[in-house]
Amino acid sequence: MPRPACEGLGAIVPEFKNLRSPEHEVLLEGVRRGQFRAIARLITLIENGATDSADFLRELFPLTGRCFTIGVTGAPGVGKSTLVDGLAGHYRQLGLKVGIIAVDPTSPFTGGAILGDRIRMRSRSLDPGTFIRSMATRGHLGGLSRATGEVLDVLDAAGFDIVLVETVGVGQDEVEVARAAHATLVLLVPGMGDDVQALKAGIMEIGDVFVINKADREGAARTEAELRALLSMSRRSDGWRPGMVRTVASEGAGLQECARAIEEYRSFLESSPQRSDRAQQVQRDRLLEMARARITEDLLGGAVCAGLVEALAAKVAARETDPYSAVEELIARYRLGAVGG
């Protein structure tokens, strides 16, 4: 039986290692107990693509499924970090354990997160019941980091009740958060062209709650009226009518109403007959994304594979072949395990 085309990742389904090191057990137990240092260390392993990170995630996965995830998205400057900080404080007052994933732009020098969001959440960083992690996009589109799903599993298994995911703020292509979060908040600000932004394809569809932040500015009423008009012309397949709230997050105004709108959607989601279908669709998308990433790494994992990709790319650039034929050749040789011939 031929081996997979590339050897960068070994077998497609690696065998589970029954013999684990004491360090492995200590780290795993630390995550189960919700120890922040252990959680941060495991997240670093996941982000860096450590070979044993999948073993940790396999063992932690049975502990997942209890956490509620809230995605917060919107254009830069709408106050996402301030709102996340305020909502985290609200949930902490209720005695809930809160996690925050703040996806930042990638540093062009180190490849790491610029950490702007964490700086704006300093009040939460001193709270022993709030875990904050800044993650870099590392070139991944959609406003999230590629490792976001795995990090959510870690926080879920570690016993967090609520996890807030703040996207990087790249504009109207930040629709991937809707697949990672249970509820998605779309933030708008009067006077920033958000009435036009709301018309962009994708943004209207992913919003479970629309938040007009900085509502003390002129034009808040007009922005709300236009949004309500737009929402009245659309119908979601699940029957939910998105909530809308005004906030001034920097002053704490409207946070109670925002949390109440989130809770209303959560209650709707838990009673919806389509709940299981949505959960299955989320996992289906995740499996396909993981498969794509695994195959891509497999193709580029060895010198032979990378050489084939480069050779085909050179032919396409020289117009000696077309990209469609090149892809067919690459896939065919990958399937046959005959790369390098």
N, C-alpha and C positions, 0 to 999 in steps of 0.2 A: 504493500500500500504506500503510495507516494506521500512524502512529507508535505506540509504546507509550503507554498511557494517561497516564503521567506523565513528566516530564522531569527528575526529581530525580537520576537516576543515568545518564541517557542511554540508550544501547542496552543490551539485556539482556546481550549478549556484546560488550564493548568491544573495538575493534581493538587489537592489540598495537603498541606504539610502537617502530619500528625505530630511530628517532633518539633516542638517550638522552644525557642530559647527562653530563659528566665526573664530577659528584658522584654520579650514579646508579651509574656503573661502579665508583667507589671504594668506595661503600657495599656494593655487591654482592660485590666481591672481598674486602672485609673480613669479611663474613659467611662466605663460602666458606673463608676462612683461619681461622675460629673466633675472630676478634678480638672481645673482650667489648664494647668500645665500639660497634663497628658493629652487633653483635647487639642491644644495648640500644636503639640509635637506631632500628633497623628495627622492633623490637617496639613502640616508642612510636608510630611511624607507623601500625602496624596497629591498635593500641588506639584511636588518635584517628580512625580511618577515613579516612586520607589517600587521595586519589584514585589515586595511583600505587603504593600498597602491593600491589595485585593484580599489577602488572607484576613486582615483585620475587618474589612468591610463585610466579608462573608459571615464572620462570627457575630458582628453587631447587627446585621440586618434583621434577625428575628426580634430584636428589641425595638424596632421602629414601628411607626404607624400611629403614634399617640400625639405627636406635636402638631400644632396648627401654624402654618407658614403664611406670612403676609408679604407680598411683593409691593414695593413702592417704586414707581417709575415716573418719569417726566423729564422735560428738557432741563439743561443746566440752569441753575439760578432760581428754580421754583421753590426751593426750601425743603428738599427731600431729607437731608440730614437732620435739619431742625425738627421736622415732623416725626422722624423716626426716634429721635431723642425724646421728644415729648410723649409719644405713644409708649416707648419703653418705660418711662417713668410712671405712666398710668397703670400699666400691667404689673409693675413692681409693687405699686401701692395695693394691688389686689393679692399680693403674695405669690405671684407667678414667677417662675424662673424664665428669664428672657435671654435669647441669643440674637445677635445682630451680625449680619454678613453685609459689609459695605464694599461693593465692587468699585474699585478705583481705576483710573487710567493707568496704563502700564508705563513705567519709567523707561525711556529710550536707552538708558545707560545700564541699569541693573536688571530690567525685566520685572521688577517688583512693583507693588502698589505704591502710589505716591502718598497715600495715607491722609489725604485731605479730609475725608469723612471722619476718620477717628479723631482728628484734631477738633472737629466741631462737636464731638460727643464726649468731651472730657468729663462732664458731670457723670456720665454713665460708667466711665472707665474706673471710677473709684467704688463702684457698687459691686459687692461680692456676689450678687445674684444676677449680674448681667455680664455675658461674655461677648466681647466685640472682636471681630476678625475682619481686617481689610484684605481683600483679594484683588489681584491684578487680572485684567482681562486677558493678558498675554496673547493679544491678536485675535481672540475669539469674538465674533460679532454677536449682536443681539442684546448687548448691555450686561451680560453676565460672564463669569469665568467658566471655563469648561468643567472645572471641578466642583461647581456649585452643588450639583445633585448629590455627590458623594459627601460633601461637607454637611449638607442638610441631614443626611442619614446619620452622620456622626453625632450631631447635636440632638437629633431625635433619640438616638440610643442612649445618650448621656442624660436624658431626663428633662430636657427643656420643654416648657409648656408652650411658649410662643417664640417663633423665630421671625425676625423682620429682615427682609432682603432688599437692600437698596441698590438699584441698578446704577450704572456708571453715568447715565445722563447724556446719551449720544443722539437723542432725537427720536424720530418716529419709527425706527427699526427695533426698538426695545420691546418686542412682543414675546421674546423667549421667556420672560419672567412669568407669563401666564401658564406656562407648562411646568414651572418649578414650584409655584406657590399655590396654596389653596384659594386665597383671595388676593386680588390685585387692585391696588390703589393707583389711580392716575392723577397726578398733580398738575394743576393749571394755575397761572397767575394772570390777573388782569393787566392789560397794557403791554404784554409781551408777544402779542400775535398768537396767543393760544387759541383764539377763536378759529384761526386758520389751521393751527396744529391739530385741533380736535377733529378736523375733517379728514386727516390723513388716514389712509387705509391701514387697518390693524389696530390703531390706538382705541377707536371707539369700541371695537369688538372685545378687547381684553379687559376693559375697565369694569370691575364689579362695584367699585365705589369711586366716584369722581370727587376730588377735593380741590376747591378753589382756595388756594393758600394766599396769604398776604391780602386777605379780603378787605382790609381797611383802605386799600388803594381805590382810586376812582376807576369806575368801570366794572366793579365786581358784579353789580346787579345785571349789567348787560351781558357779561360773560355767562352768568348762570342762566339767564333767559335764553340765550342762544344754545347752550348745552341742552337745556330741557327741550327745546324745539327739535334739536337733532335726535335726542333720545326717543322722543315721541314718534319719530318717523321710522325707527328701527325696532325690530323684534328679535330677541335672542331665542335660540333653539331650546334653551332650558327653561324659558318662561320668566327668567329673573329680570326685574326692572331695576337697573343700577341706581344706587343711592347717590345723593349729592349733598355735600356739606361745605360750609365756609369755615375757614380757620385763619387764625393769625398765630402760627406755630411758635414764633419767637416770643409771644406773650402768653402762650398756653391757652389762648382762646379757641374754642371749638373742638378741643381734643376729646372731650367727653362725647360730643355728638359724633365725632369721627369713629371712636371706638364702638359706639352704639350701632352705627351703620355697618361696621365690620361684623359685629355680633349678629345682626339681622341676616346678613348674607351667610354667615356660618350656620345659623339655624336652618335657613333655606336649603343650604347645601347638604346638611345632614339628613334632612327629610326628603330630599329630591329622589325620585325613582331613577334618575340618571346618574346618581352618585357613583355607582360601581362602574358604569360605562366610562365616566370621566377618568376614574382612577386607572382603569385598564388602558385608556388611550394615553395617559401620561406615561405609564410604564412602557407601553409600546414605543412611543417616541424616544424614550430614554434608551431602550434596548437597541433601537436602530442607530441612535447616535453613538452609543458605546461600540457597536459593531463597526460603524464607519471609522471611528477613531482607531480601533484595534487593527483593522485591515490596512488603514493608511500607515500606521506605525510598522506593521508587518512588511509592507511594501518597501518602506524606507529604512528598515532596520538593519539591513546588511548591504555590503558594498555592491554585491551583484544586483540586488533589487534596485538600489538607488541608481546604479549605473544604467539599468534598463530604462528607468523613468527618465533619466537625463538624456539618454540616446534618443528616446522617442520624442522628448521635448525639442531636441535639436532638429530632428526631422520635420516636426510640425513648424518650427520657426523658419526653417529653410524652404517651406512649402513643398517638401518631398512627400509628405503625406498629410492627411487631415486629422484633426484631433479625435474625431469619432472612430476612425479606423485604428488610431493609436490606442485608444482606450479599450477597444475590442481585443486587440493583440495583448495588451497588458493583462486584462482579465482572463483571457484564454490561457495564457502562459502561467498565470498565478494558479488557476484551477488545476492545471495539469502538474503543477509542481516542477515545471521544467525551465524555470528562469535560469538564464546563464548560458543557454545553448546558442 
